[in-house]
Amino acid sequence: MLKYPLIDPVIFELPLNLGFTTLTLAPRWYGFVYLCGFLYCYFCLRRHWRWIGLKSIEQVDELLGTMILSMILGSRLTYVLVYNFSSLQQNGIMELFAVWKGGLSMHGGLWGCMLGSIYVSWRYKIRILSVWDSFLLATPLAVGFGRIANFINGELWGRPSDVSWAVVFPEAGPEPRHPSQLYEAFFEGFLLYVVTWWLWNQKPRRGVIAGFFAMWYAVFRSLMEQFREPDRQLGFIFANVTMGQILSAFLFLMGVAIIYFSYRRPPTDVEKDLETIRGKMHSWDLGTTKV
C-alpha cells in the first residue's frame, strides 16, 4: 500500500487588502490545469488557423472563447442533469450555473464543444470537422493533467483494492483504493495524446482525429470505470454498469459516425488547398506559416 501524498490543492494564498475589505487570492491546481489546457488549445488553434479555414489569425480568439464557454456550460449542465439532478430539485434553476461549487462532466464538456463549434462553423463558413480536429489535438493532455489534479484533490477515487499500489484517500474511509485518477491520467490523457498526435502527422482526412478521439476516449473511460468508484448519488445504473460507461457508449457511436461521414464524402477543392497548406507547415512560429 502506498501513502497518499498530502499535496495542498491550493497552490498559494495571497491576501489582498482592498481598503474596504480583504480578499484572499487562492488559486487551485485544478483551476490552474484548466487554464493551461485552454492556453494550449489556443496555441494549437493559432498554429493551424489557415488549415481550419479562418480568414485571419485574430478570429482564433472568438473561436476559442466560444468553445471554452460551450465546454463549461456543457460539462456543468450534464453533471447537474445527469449525475446530480437532486441538487437541481433542491436549489432551483440557478444550480445549473453554480460552477463555483464544482461538479463537471467530461462527456458533457465534449458535447458542449461540439454544439459550440456549430455556431463557429456557421459564423466563419468553415468545416466543423476542422474545428473539432484542431481543438481535440490539445484535449487529451488537458485531460491527463486534470486527472492528476483530481488525485491531488482526493476526489473521484477508485474502488477498494488490495494491490500493492493502493492508496488510502483522506475522505474515502480506511480502505485502500485504486488510484484510478492516475490510471485515467495515463490512458485517457497522456497515451491518447501521443497516439492522437501520431495520427495527425499521418495527415488523415478531416474528422478522423475527432472520431478517433471520441472512440478511444470512450473505450479507455469505460475500462477505467471498472476501477473507479461509482458516483455516490447514482451508484450503479444496472448490474455493474456506471453512468460513465453509458455516456461513453453514446460517445463511441458518435465517433464511429464522424469517421464514417469523413470518409463518405469526397474532399472539396477548398479542402484540397488547405491540405496543401498543412503540408507546408514546418515552423512552429505562430501565424507566420509561409504558403
N, C-alpha and C positions, 0 to 999 in steps of 0.2 A: 504494500500500500504506500502511495506517495503522499507527502504532506502538502496540503493546499497552500499555495503561496499567497500570503496576505498582502496583495497589492492594492493600494488605495485607489478606488475608482475615480477619485478626484485627482487631477494632475497637480494642481496647486491652488491655493486660496490667496486672494489679494483683496484686502479691504479697500473700498473706495469711499472717501469722505466727500460727499456732495454738498456739504454745508447744512442743508436742512435734514439730511438723513445719511446713513452709512450703508452702502451695499457691499456685498462680498462677491467678487468675481471668482467663480469656482468651476473652470472647465473640466469636463469629464472625459475619460479615454474614449467612451462610446461616441460622444459627440465629435471628438477630435478625429476619430476614424471616419465618420461620415463626411466631415469637412475635407479630409484628404482624398476620399473617394470622389467627391464632387470635383475637386481640383484636377484629379487625374482624368476624369471624364472630359473635363474642359480641355485638357491637353490633347486628348485623343481626337476630339471633335475639331479643334483648331488644326491639328495635324492633317486631317482628312477632309477639310471643308470643301475642297474642289471636287473630290471624289463623291461626296454626298450630293453635290449639285447646287450648293449655295452660290449666290451671286457675289457675295463678299464675305470676308472673314468676320466682319462685325456682326453678321447675322447669327454667328455661333452663340453670342451672349443670350439672345432671346430664346434660341433653341434650347440651350441648357437650362435656362430659367424655367421654361415651360415643363421640361422633363423632370426637373427637381420637384416642382410644385405637384406635378401629377403623381410622382413616386410617393411623396409624403402623404398626400391625400389618399391615394390608393392603398398604401400599406396600413394607414390608420383606419380607414373605413372597413377594410377587410378584417382587421383584428377585432374591431368592435362588433361588427355584424356577424362574423363567423365564430370567432374564438371567445368573445366576452359580451354576448348580447344582453346578459343580465344587467351589466353596468349601464347600458343604454336605457333599459326599462326603469332603473332606479334613479338615474341622474338626468334623464331627458336628452333632447336632441343635441345639446351643446357637448355632450360626451364624445360625439363624433370628431370634434375638433380639438379635444384636450390632449394634444400631442405631448405636452409637458409632463403628463402622467406616465409616459412610456406606453409600450404596447404597440408594436409594429409588425406587420406580416410581410415576409419576403415575397411570397406569392402575390400578395396584393400590390406591392411596390412594382413588380414586373408588369402586372396587368395595368396599373396606373400609367406607367411609362408608355405602354403600347397605345393606350387611349389618348394620352397627351401628344404622342407623335402623329396621330391622325390630324390634329389641328395644325401642327408644324408642317406636315407634308402638304396640306391644303394651302396654307398661307404662302409657302415658298415654292409651291409647284415642284416638289421633289419626290423621289421614290421613297415610300415609307420603309421599304426593306433596307435602304441605305442608312437611314437613321438608326434603325434597330441594330444593324451590324456594327456601326461605329460606336454606339453607346454601350453595347454589350461587350466590347473588347476590354473595357476597364472594369466592368461589373464583378467578374469573379475575384479580382484582387481585393476589391472593397468588401466583398462577402467574407473572404478569408480573414481579414483583419477585424471585421465586425464580429465574427465568432470568437476571436481571441478576446475582444472587449467583453463579450458575454461571459467568458470564462473569468475575467478579472472581476466582473460584477457579481459573480457567483450565482448566475441565473441560467435557466434552460439546461439544468444539469441532466446527467444520464440516469439510467436505471441502476438499481443495486447490482453489484458485481463483486466477485472475489478475485479478479485479475490482479496481478502484482502492481499495475499502474493505476488502480482505482484510487479515487480521491474522496475524502470526507468534506463535503461542502458545508460552510458555516450555517446555512439556513435550511439544509435538506435533511436534518436528522443525523443520527450517529452512524448510519450505514455507509460503507464505502460505495462509491458510484462510478460509472464510466464517465470520464471527462469528454462527454460527447461533443461539447463545443469545439474541442481541438480536433476531433475526428472530422467534424463538418468543416472546420477551417481548412483542413488539408484537402479533402475530396471535393467539396462544393466550391472551395476558393482557389487555393494555390495550384492544385493539379489541373483543375478545369481552366485556369488562367493560362498555364503553359500550353495545354493542348489547343485552346482557342486561338492563341497567337500562332501556333504552328499551322493550324488550318488556314488562318488568314494569309499567311505567307505562301500558301499554295494557290492563292487567287481564285477562290471558288466563286460561284455565281452569287449574286446579291440575295440575301436572305438565308444562305446556308449557315452563316455564323449564328444568326438569331435562332434558327431552327435547331442547330446543333446544341447551342447553349440550353435552350428550353428542354430538350430531350434529356441531356445528360445531367443537368441540374436536377430534373425530376427523378432520374434514376438514383443519383447519389443521395438526394434528400430522402427518398423512400427507404434506401438501405440504412441510412444513419438514424432514421426513426426507430429502427429496431434496438438501438442503444440509448435513445433519448427518452426521458420520462415524459409521458403524455401531459398535456396541459391540465392543471388541476381542475379547472372549471368545466372541462369537457371529458377527460379520461379517454377511454377507447370508444370509438363511434359504434363499432360492432366487431365481435370476435377480438382480434388483436390489431385491428386497423385503426390508425390515428387520422385526425383531420389533415395533418400534413401530408399523409400518403394519398388521401382522397384528392386534395388540391394538386398534388404532384401528378396524379393520373391525368387530370384535365390539362395540365401544363405540357405533359408529354405528347398528348394528342395534338395540342396546338403546334408544338414543334414539328411533328410529322406533317401537319397541314402546311406549315410555312415552307418546308423543304419541297413538298410536292408542288406547291404553287410556283416556287422559284424555278424548278426545272420544267414545269408545264409550259410556261410562256417563253417565247424567244426573246433575247435581248434587243432593245431598240437601238437605233443609230446613236442616240444621245448616250445611252449606257455604254456602247462600244467606245465612244470617245472618252468617257470618264474612266473606263478601264485602261485606256492608253495613258491617261494622266496618272493613274495609280501606278502603272508600271514604271513611270519615270521618277517616282518619289524615292530618292536615295538619301536625301539630307533629312536630319531631324529638326531643321530650322522651322519655326512656327510661322506658316503662312507665306513663305517665300519660295515655295517649290517652283522650279522652272519647268515650263511645258514646251 
